[in-house]
Amino acid sequence: MNETSLRDDIVRLTCELIAIPSTDDRPEQLQAVIDYAEQYARAVPGVFIHRDACEAKPNLIVTLRDTHTPAIMFNAHLDVVAARPEQFAPDVRGDRIYGRASQDMKGSGAVLLRLLRDLASRPQPPDVGFMFVSDEEIGGERGTGYLAERGWGCQFFLAAEPTDMQICYAQKGVMWVEAILPGKPAHGSRPWDGSNAIASLRDGLVALEQRFPTPDEPAWLTTVVPTVVQGGATNNRLPEDVRLVFDVRHVPEDQPADIIAAMQQCFAGKVQLIRRGSPLDTNPNDGYVQQLAAALREVTGQAPQLYREHFASDARFYSDKRIPAVCFGPVGAGLHSDEEWVDISSLVVLYHVLHRFVQIVA
């Protein structure tokens, strides 16, 4: 394989994907980015192409065999968070590509497209599928989650999310929880005539911090973080109620119902779940995970690093089905920022690791 040609092709594909401003508020661009992947796949002989959509969120699955349950499923989301117009003009500087979603995760999408083409060219293509979705940044339920429920299965699922070439086998679950704390309005000069919901808020937050202490550094434990406070409209009047929203990130061992019950004990009001996403929970000693680690070791000559992450990804939808799932992807920085970039050499290494992994298992 010509390494220069491979590198140039991955850079070209990444830049062309970045140039499509596929944000949630631009449905025509979500269609365009999935169209791009489909057109690329249609130029590859012998593959099986499946196009689907859920609530105007397009999805594409390409398999190398005629099946809905390939042994390995590689996944990339091609939707992105909002950015300034100039961030959709990719900028190659040395060994980096700058631009929106260069790291998260159009660089990985480019790698998967090229890998799809090369694996399909084998005399006997391996049992591999490629999934491209368009709503991961807003939850994933209409992309990977929808496809998992529609019967798209596998024996091993890999989301090529940026992980600095480490293997992420566990991620915290996410919950958004609402608390409504009632009060009794009264004039601010006569607080004894009412019940101050803000005082109830104060006491509840103190109790919450005792039950779920906020760590000073990264820690693998459940965190409960207040993110929204609403209440009160007049400077001289006690509010009728106060509304809080919490961002909860929980380890797999802590159950949502138990977390809600513990929060309810802290607040003199109604506490309820408004949205949740389950954790990624894969055994790091799973055979597929260890074979991926072996491929990484062979390609890089370095000891593989396996780790746990605090935020969520689409891999959780397959972990939910007790299918081993991981995130594994390139080196980069500036996630969702004005200076997002991906390391080109790491994209090439990602290609070779995934290629070798397929050789080992398929």
C-alpha positions in Angstrom: 0.0 0.0 0.0 1.3 3.4 -0.9 1.4 5.3 2.4 1.6 8.7 0.7 -1.5 8.0 -1.4 -3.4 6.7 1.7 -2.5 9.8 3.7 -3.5 12.1 0.9 -6.8 10.3 0.3 -7.7 10.5 4.0 -6.9 14.2 4.1 -9.0 14.8 1.0 -11.9 12.9 2.4 -11.7 14.6 5.8 -11.6 18.1 4.2 -14.5 17.4 1.9 -16.6 16.2 4.8 -15.7 19.2 7.0 -16.8 21.5 4.2 -20.4 20.2 4.6 -21.9 22.2 7.5 -24.0 19.3 8.8 -25.5 20.9 11.9 -28.8 19.9 13.5 -30.5 23.1 12.4 -29.6 22.5 8.7 -31.5 19.3 7.7 -30.5 19.7 4.0 -26.8 19.6 5.1 -27.5 16.5 7.1 -28.9 14.9 4.0 -25.9 16.2 2.0 -23.3 14.6 4.3 -25.0 11.2 4.3 -25.4 11.6 0.5 -21.6 12.1 0.3 -21.0 8.9 2.2 -23.5 7.0 0.1 -22.1 8.2 -3.2 -18.6 7.1 -2.1 -20.0 3.7 -1.2 -21.9 3.3 -4.5 -18.6 3.6 -6.3 -17.3 0.5 -4.5 -18.3 -2.8 -6.3 -20.1 -5.5 -4.4 -21.2 -3.7 -1.2 -24.7 -3.7 0.2 -26.1 -0.3 0.8 -29.0 0.5 3.1 -30.4 4.0 3.6 -32.8 4.9 6.4 -34.1 7.9 8.3 -35.9 8.6 11.6 -37.7 11.9 11.9 -35.7 13.5 9.1 -32.4 12.3 10.5 -30.8 10.3 7.7 -28.7 7.2 8.3 -26.5 4.9 6.1 -25.4 1.4 6.6 -23.0 -0.3 4.2 -22.2 -4.0 4.7 -19.6 -6.1 2.8 -21.9 -9.1 3.0 -25.7 -9.4 2.6 -26.6 -9.2 6.3 -28.1 -7.0 9.0 -25.8 -8.5 11.6 -22.2 -8.3 10.5 -19.6 -9.6 12.9 -18.0 -6.1 13.3 -19.8 -2.8 13.0 -17.8 0.4 12.6 -19.7 3.6 13.4 -19.1 7.3 12.7 -21.5 10.2 13.2 -21.3 12.9 10.5 -23.4 15.6 12.3 -21.5 18.4 14.0 -22.1 21.1 16.5 -22.6 24.7 15.4 -19.6 26.8 14.2 -18.7 30.0 12.5 -18.8 29.8 8.7 -15.0 29.9 8.4 -14.7 26.8 10.5 -16.3 24.8 7.7 -13.3 25.8 5.5 -10.7 23.1 6.4 -7.2 24.3 7.0 -4.3 21.8 6.7 -1.3 23.0 8.7 1.6 20.6 8.9 0.4 17.4 10.4 -3.0 18.8 11.5 -6.3 19.5 9.9 -8.2 22.4 11.5 -12.0 22.8 11.2 -15.3 21.9 12.7 -15.5 18.2 13.4 -12.0 17.5 12.2 -11.6 15.6 15.5 -15.2 14.9 16.3 -15.5 13.0 14.0 -15.2 13.6 10.3 -11.6 12.5 10.3 -12.7 9.1 11.5 -15.5 9.1 9.0 -12.9 9.6 6.3 -10.9 6.7 7.6 -14.0 4.4 7.7 -14.9 5.3 4.1 -11.4 4.5 2.8 -11.3 1.3 4.9 -14.7 0.3 3.5 -13.3 0.6 0.0 -10.2 -1.4 0.7 -11.8 -4.2 2.6 -14.5 -4.6 -0.1 -11.8 -5.1 -2.7 -10.7 -8.4 -1.2 -11.5 -11.6 -3.1 -13.5 -12.6 0.0 -14.6 -9.5 1.8 -14.8 -9.8 5.6 -18.0 -9.7 7.6 -17.9 -6.0 8.4 -20.5 -3.2 8.4 -20.1 0.5 8.4 -22.7 2.8 10.0 -22.9 6.5 9.3 -25.4 8.5 11.3 -26.5 12.2 11.7 -27.8 12.9 15.2 -25.2 11.8 17.7 -24.6 15.4 18.9 -28.2 15.7 20.0 -28.5 12.3 21.7 -28.3 9.6 19.1 -31.8 8.2 19.5 -32.7 8.8 15.9 -29.4 7.5 14.5 -27.5 4.7 16.2 -30.2 4.1 18.8 -32.9 3.8 16.1 -30.8 1.4 14.0 -30.1 -0.8 16.9 -33.8 -1.0 17.7 -34.5 -1.8 14.0 -32.4 -4.9 14.1 -29.0 -3.8 13.0 -26.8 -6.0 15.2 -23.2 -7.2 15.4 -20.9 -9.2 17.6 -18.7 -6.2 18.2 -19.4 -2.4 17.9 -16.7 0.2 17.5 -17.5 4.0 17.4 -14.5 5.7 16.0 -14.8 8.7 18.4 -11.6 10.6 19.2 -9.8 8.9 22.0 -6.2 9.8 21.4 -5.6 6.2 20.2 -6.7 4.7 23.5 -9.5 2.2 23.9 -12.5 3.5 25.8 -14.5 0.6 27.2 -16.7 2.4 29.7 -18.5 5.7 29.9 -20.9 7.2 32.5 -24.6 7.2 32.0 -26.3 10.6 31.7 -29.5 11.8 33.4 -31.2 15.1 33.3 -33.2 15.6 36.5 -35.7 18.3 37.4 -36.6 19.5 40.9 -39.5 21.8 41.6 -39.3 23.4 45.0 -42.6 25.0 46.2 -42.8 28.2 48.2 -45.4 30.5 49.6 -45.2 34.0 48.3 -45.0 36.9 50.7 -43.6 40.5 50.7 -39.8 40.5 51.0 -40.1 42.7 54.1 -42.2 40.1 55.9 -40.5 36.8 55.1 -42.2 35.2 58.1 -45.5 35.4 56.3 -44.4 33.0 53.6 -42.1 30.1 52.8 -39.0 30.9 50.7 -38.4 28.4 48.0 -34.9 29.8 47.6 -34.1 28.9 51.2 -35.3 25.4 50.4 -33.0 25.4 47.4 -30.1 26.4 49.7 -30.7 23.7 52.1 -31.2 21.1 49.4 -27.9 22.0 47.7 -26.1 21.6 51.0 -27.6 18.2 51.5 -26.9 17.2 47.9 -23.2 18.1 48.2 -23.0 15.9 51.2 -24.6 13.0 49.4 -22.8 13.5 46.1 -19.6 15.5 46.8 -18.2 17.3 43.8 -14.7 16.0 43.1 -11.8 18.3 42.6 -10.3 16.2 39.9 -11.4 13.5 37.5 -13.0 10.6 39.5 -14.9 7.5 38.5 -17.9 8.2 40.6 -21.4 9.6 40.2 -21.6 13.4 40.0 -24.8 15.5 40.4 -24.3 19.0 39.0 -26.9 21.7 39.1 -26.9 23.5 35.8 -30.2 25.5 35.6 -32.0 27.6 38.2 -35.3 29.4 37.5 -37.6 31.2 39.9 -38.6 34.5 41.2 -39.7 37.5 39.2 -40.0 40.4 41.6 -37.3 41.9 43.7 -39.5 42.3 46.8 -41.5 39.1 46.7 -40.8 35.5 47.8 -41.1 33.3 44.7 -43.9 30.8 44.3 -41.5 28.1 43.4 -37.9 27.4 42.1 -37.0 25.0 39.3 -33.6 23.3 39.2 -32.1 21.1 36.5 -29.3 18.7 37.3 -26.8 17.1 34.9 -26.1 13.6 36.5 -23.3 11.5 35.2 -23.4 8.0 36.8 -21.1 5.0 36.9 -22.7 1.7 35.7 -22.9 0.4 39.3 -25.3 3.2 40.4 -28.9 2.7 39.3 -31.0 5.7 38.1 -33.9 4.9 40.5 -31.5 4.9 43.5 -30.0 8.2 42.4 -33.4 9.9 42.0 -34.4 8.5 45.5 -31.3 9.9 47.0 -31.9 13.3 45.4 -35.5 13.3 46.6 -34.3 13.0 50.1 -32.3 16.2 49.7 -35.1 18.5 48.4 -38.5 19.4 49.8 -40.2 19.2 46.4 -40.8 17.0 43.4 -37.7 15.4 41.8 -38.2 13.7 38.5 -36.2 12.3 35.6 -36.6 14.2 32.3 -34.1 12.4 30.1 -31.5 9.7 30.4 -28.9 7.8 28.5 -27.4 4.6 29.7 -23.7 4.0 30.4 -21.3 2.2 28.2 -20.2 -0.9 30.1 -18.0 -3.3 28.3 -15.7 -5.8 29.9 -12.1 -4.8 29.0 -11.1 -8.5 29.0 -13.6 -9.2 26.2 -12.0 -11.1 23.4 -12.8 -8.5 20.8 -11.4 -5.7 23.0 -8.2 -7.7 23.5 -7.9 -8.4 19.8 -8.3 -4.6 19.1 -5.6 -4.0 21.7 -3.4 -6.6 20.0 -3.8 -4.9 16.6 -3.0 -1.5 18.2 0.2 -3.0 19.7 1.2 -4.6 16.4 0.8 -1.3 14.5 2.3 1.1 16.9 4.7 -1.0 18.9 3.3 0.5 22.1 1.4 -0.9 25.0 -2.4 -0.3 24.5 -4.1 2.0 27.0 -7.7 1.1 28.0 -9.7 3.7 30.0 -13.0 5.0 31.2 -14.6 8.3 30.1 -17.0 10.7 31.8 -19.2 11.6 28.8 -21.5 9.5 26.6 -21.4 8.3 23.0 -23.5 6.1 20.6 -21.6 3.0 21.7 -24.0 2.8 24.7 -26.8 1.7 22.4 -25.0 -1.6 21.7 -23.7 -2.0 25.2 -27.3 -1.8 26.2 -27.9 -5.0 24.2 -25.0 -6.7 25.9 -22.9 -6.4 22.7 -19.3 -5.5 23.5 -18.8 -1.9 22.3 -15.9 0.6 22.6 -14.8 3.9 21.3 -11.5 4.2 19.6 -10.2 7.0 17.4 -7.6 9.6 16.5 -5.5 12.2 18.3 -6.8 15.8 18.3 -7.8 18.7 20.5 -10.2 21.6 20.7 -13.3 19.5 20.7 -16.3 21.7 19.9 -14.0 24.8 20.1 -12.9 27.4 17.7 -9.5 25.7 17.2 -10.6 22.1 16.7 -8.0 19.9 15.0 -7.1 16.3 14.3 -3.7 14.8 13.9 -3.3 13.4 10.3 -0.7 10.8 11.3 -3.1 9.4 13.9 -5.8 9.0 11.2 -3.4 6.9 9.2 -2.5 4.9 12.2 -6.2 4.5 13.0 -6.7 3.1 9.4 -4.0 0.6 9.9 -5.1 -0.5 13.4 -8.7 -1.1 12.2 -7.4 -2.9 9.0 -5.2 -5.2 11.2 -8.1 -5.8 13.6 -10.3 -7.0 10.8 -7.5 -9.3 9.6 -7.3 -10.8 13.1 -11.0 -11.4 13.8 -12.8 -11.6 10.4 
